[in-house]
Every structure is written in structure tokens, then in C-alpha cells.
Amino acid sequence: MNLKKNTFQALVVVMSMTILKANATCAPLLDHPVRQLAGDQVDRLCEVYRGQVVMIVNTASKCGFTPQFDGLEALYRKYKDRGFAVLGFPSKDFGNQEYGTEQETADFCRLTYGVQFPMYATTNAKKGKADPLFQGLAEAANGDYPSWNFHKYILDRHGELVGSFGPFTGPSRLKRVIEDAL
């Protein structure tokens, strides 16, 4: 009887350690701490979005592609309950087309386009000065760095890149890629 009990306890410990180890690992492309837009909270992307399909977009509030916020928000609302997230990262890299403060950017996105998807701190996405997140995404996409605002990277539930799309690819054209990843 004690042998069975000890064996069971040992099995529980091994299984618990295995689960903890699996939960502790992060997909490298999402293993980045980032600060929320106009706030102090820092999220570690791989922890917050583990197991979700994620679209990462460098955004700008004063760009010809800015109306894509509508399409991004529509995708987010349509698929969020199925494990999909859009993550916006404002950038001043291309034509300095972002507001001066993050609060202005946050207010603009929320009030003008009804953006509810997560927005993070203003960052650099351009080749040569990209932050580690965008550098890793571009490297995974065979050097496909954003060439302008509203470049989109889609990652599957395992944090692996499934696609890189420039600003001329509107959000609605990405439904099939998202559905396949879900």
C-alpha cells in the first residue's frame, strides 16, 4: 500500500514539474516585456497571449493607412472569443505620423476608431532601429521589416510566424490566414 502511495506521489510531483516547465517556456517571438500605451503596466507578451493567435501591427494615427484601425478592430471583435488578439504598437518611424504623447494616441484610437484591442507603448519598427520585438519578427520573416505604417505579422498559437503583410494588405484580406491559424 505504501509503495502505491509513494509511486502516486512521485508521479504527481513529476507531472507538476513538467506542467510548470511547459508553462514557464515562452515562444521566442513573444518573449518581450512591453508597456501598455499611456500607462505603467508592463505585459510579458508570451504570458498574456500564450496559446492565442496574435497579429502585431505597427500603427500611426496620422497616416493614409490609419483607417485600417476599423478593420483591425473588426477582426479583433470577430475572433477574440476564439483566441485571437490584435496588438497595436504606435511608431513614429515613418513620416513621424504619430501624436506627441501616448495619451493623445490612446485617446485618438479609442475616440476616433473605437479601438478596444490592446495598444502598447510607442516603439521603433524600422530596419536599423527596430526594438527587439520587431527585430525578431522581421528576422523570422526573412528580413521583412516594416517599410511603412500598418505592417502586420501574424503568429499562430505556438508563437510561430505564419505571415508578414505590408500596409497595402488590408485587415479584411487576412481573415483566411487568421481562421487557418485558429
C-alpha positions as CSV (number, residue, x, y, z in Angstrom):
1,M,0.0,0.0,0.0
2,N,2.8,2.5,0.9
3,L,4.6,1.6,-2.3
4,K,1.5,2.5,-4.4
5,K,1.0,5.8,-2.4
6,N,4.7,6.7,-2.8
7,T,4.6,5.9,-6.5
8,F,1.5,8.0,-6.9
9,Q,3.0,10.9,-5.0
10,A,6.2,10.7,-7.1
11,L,4.1,10.7,-10.3
12,V,2.2,13.8,-9.2
13,V,5.5,15.6,-8.5
14,V,6.9,14.7,-11.9
15,M,3.7,15.7,-13.7
16,S,3.6,19.0,-11.8
17,M,7.2,19.8,-12.6
18,T,6.5,19.0,-16.3
19,I,3.5,21.3,-16.3
20,L,5.4,24.1,-14.6
21,K,8.3,23.8,-17.0
22,A,5.9,23.8,-20.0
23,N,4.2,26.9,-18.7
24,A,7.5,28.7,-18.0
25,T,8.7,28.5,-21.5
26,C,7.9,31.3,-23.8
27,A,7.7,31.4,-27.6
28,P,10.8,33.5,-28.5
29,L,9.0,35.9,-30.8
30,L,6.7,36.8,-27.9
31,D,9.2,36.7,-25.1
32,H,9.2,40.5,-24.6
33,P,8.1,42.7,-21.8
34,V,6.2,45.7,-23.2
35,R,4.5,48.7,-21.5
36,Q,0.8,49.4,-22.3
37,L,0.1,52.6,-24.2
38,A,-0.1,55.6,-21.9
39,G,0.2,53.5,-18.8
40,D,2.6,51.9,-16.4
41,Q,1.5,48.3,-16.7
42,V,4.1,46.1,-18.3
43,D,3.0,42.9,-20.0
44,R,5.2,40.0,-20.9
45,L,3.6,39.1,-24.3
46,C,4.2,35.4,-24.1
47,E,2.4,35.1,-20.8
48,V,-0.5,37.3,-21.6
49,Y,-1.1,35.8,-25.1
50,R,0.0,32.2,-24.6
51,G,-2.0,29.9,-26.8
52,Q,-3.6,32.7,-28.8
53,V,-3.3,33.7,-32.4
54,V,-1.7,37.1,-32.4
55,M,-1.5,39.9,-35.0
56,I,1.2,42.5,-34.3
57,V,0.9,45.8,-36.1
58,N,3.0,49.0,-36.2
59,T,0.4,51.8,-36.2
60,A,0.3,55.5,-36.8
61,S,-2.5,57.9,-36.1
62,K,-1.9,60.4,-38.9
63,C,-1.2,58.1,-41.9
64,G,-3.1,57.4,-45.1
65,F,-3.4,53.8,-43.8
66,T,-4.9,54.9,-40.4
67,P,-8.4,53.9,-41.4
68,Q,-7.2,50.3,-41.1
69,F,-7.9,50.7,-37.4
70,D,-11.6,50.0,-38.3
71,G,-10.6,46.7,-40.0
72,L,-8.2,45.7,-37.2
73,E,-10.9,46.3,-34.6
74,A,-13.5,44.4,-36.6
75,L,-11.1,41.4,-36.8
76,Y,-10.4,41.6,-33.1
77,R,-14.1,41.7,-32.2
78,K,-15.0,38.9,-34.6
79,Y,-12.3,36.4,-33.4
80,K,-11.3,37.4,-29.9
81,D,-13.6,34.9,-28.3
82,R,-11.9,32.2,-30.3
83,G,-8.4,33.1,-29.0
84,F,-7.3,35.9,-31.4
85,A,-5.7,39.2,-30.4
86,V,-4.5,42.3,-32.3
87,L,-1.6,44.1,-30.6
88,G,-1.0,47.7,-31.8
89,F,2.4,49.4,-31.5
90,P,2.4,53.1,-32.4
91,S,5.5,54.2,-34.2
92,K,6.9,57.5,-35.4
93,D,9.4,55.7,-37.7
94,F,7.7,56.5,-41.0
95,G,6.9,60.2,-41.5
96,N,6.6,60.9,-37.8
97,Q,2.9,60.3,-38.2
98,E,2.0,59.8,-34.6
99,Y,0.9,62.2,-31.9
100,G,3.4,63.8,-29.5
101,T,2.2,61.9,-26.4
102,E,1.0,58.4,-25.8
103,Q,-2.2,59.7,-24.1
104,E,-3.1,61.7,-27.3
105,T,-2.5,58.5,-29.3
106,A,-4.6,56.4,-26.9
107,D,-7.4,58.9,-27.0
108,F,-7.4,59.2,-30.8
109,C,-7.5,55.5,-31.3
110,R,-10.3,55.0,-28.8
111,L,-12.4,58.0,-29.7
112,T,-12.0,58.1,-33.5
113,Y,-11.9,54.3,-34.2
114,G,-13.3,52.7,-31.1
115,V,-10.1,50.7,-30.6
116,Q,-10.5,48.1,-27.9
117,F,-7.7,45.8,-28.8
118,P,-4.5,46.2,-26.8
119,M,-2.2,49.1,-27.7
120,Y,1.3,49.2,-26.4
121,A,4.0,51.9,-25.9
122,T,5.3,53.8,-28.9
123,T,8.1,51.8,-30.4
124,N,10.6,51.5,-33.3
125,A,9.8,49.1,-36.1
126,K,12.1,50.3,-38.9
127,K,15.1,48.3,-40.0
128,G,18.2,49.6,-38.4
129,K,16.5,50.9,-35.2
130,A,13.8,48.3,-34.6
131,D,13.2,47.3,-31.0
132,P,13.8,43.6,-30.1
133,L,10.2,42.6,-30.8
134,F,10.1,44.0,-34.3
135,Q,13.7,42.9,-35.0
136,G,12.7,39.3,-34.1
137,L,9.6,39.4,-36.1
138,A,11.4,40.7,-39.2
139,E,14.2,38.1,-38.8
140,A,11.6,35.3,-38.6
141,A,10.0,36.8,-41.8
142,N,13.3,36.5,-43.7
143,G,14.2,40.2,-43.2
144,D,10.8,41.6,-43.9
145,Y,10.9,44.7,-41.8
146,P,8.0,47.2,-42.0
147,S,8.6,49.6,-44.8
148,W,5.7,51.8,-43.6
149,N,3.0,52.0,-41.0
150,F,0.4,49.2,-40.6
151,H,2.7,46.2,-41.4
152,K,1.1,43.1,-39.9
153,Y,2.7,40.0,-38.5
154,I,0.6,37.0,-37.6
155,L,1.7,34.4,-35.1
156,D,0.0,31.0,-34.5
157,R,-1.0,29.6,-31.1
158,H,2.6,28.4,-30.6
159,G,4.1,31.8,-31.2
160,E,5.4,30.9,-34.7
161,L,5.2,33.4,-37.5
162,V,2.6,32.4,-40.1
163,G,2.7,35.6,-42.2
164,S,4.1,39.0,-42.7
165,F,1.9,41.6,-44.6
166,G,2.7,45.1,-45.7
167,P,0.3,48.1,-45.4
168,F,-1.4,47.5,-48.7
169,T,-2.8,44.3,-47.4
170,G,-5.9,45.4,-45.6
171,P,-7.1,43.6,-42.5
172,S,-10.1,42.1,-44.1
173,R,-7.9,40.3,-46.6
174,L,-6.3,38.4,-43.7
175,K,-9.4,36.5,-42.5
176,R,-8.4,33.2,-44.1
177,V,-4.9,33.4,-42.5
178,I,-6.4,34.1,-39.1
179,E,-9.1,31.3,-39.5
180,D,-6.5,28.8,-40.6
181,A,-4.3,29.7,-37.5
182,L,-7.3,29.4,-35.2
